[in-house]
Amino acid sequence: MQNQTVQEGKTMAIISYFTWIGTLIAFIMNNEKHNSFAAFHIRQMIGLSLFSFLTGFLSKYIGDMGFGIIGIFIFILWIIGFMGAVQGQEKKIPLFGDLFQDWFKGIG
């Protein structure tokens, strides 16, 4: 990816990792500029947010310990994605990154 594309989209990519509100703001900002780097990270975070929401919804079925373990796992995935955005890399989130890119390919 071109360095200019990364630099132009880096702020939006980083913003997308700050809760679902940040993802929404980055999505709206990216609709005006259509930056492929930002879109990559927005798709990653949309997937993580939905995964987190689903885990919260199913928490009564998986128990407190299961919820805690999955919550730590989601946090680690979030850190990996966030660090990729900060470093200017399209680093896919382990296990789910390819799926998120495929499922949300219409975004960006």
Steps between C-alpha positions, in 0.01 A plus 500: 500500500625845422642700787278800418185285520608371840580847633169643377298217652696445822295739714171342388644151556606587855167669579315188386647302791343722768167330574216468253460879506855542367429238235188688395687833486783343296246339267329836438834676452615230257184525291617844392861404418484123426840407639578128459727486809232650723235273347712194582517592869134606513403153372723337762342703780143446379569127521653528847210714622243251374698212652512686831127580486416137423717384790323740735164381375596135554672561835216348700553174309881487516533599865714758673828318453436435131396860453818620671725277289332606176513863614878477551534333159301782334714759679820334370356501147411868545858580605638321192268691267563833672877456488474421129313828444753698706792342314340559159460130421207303366544236767205261503363392835598135562235235427227744394671771294444330164135436585444861604657626178280267296175556689529879497666544159224741394625748762764735374 
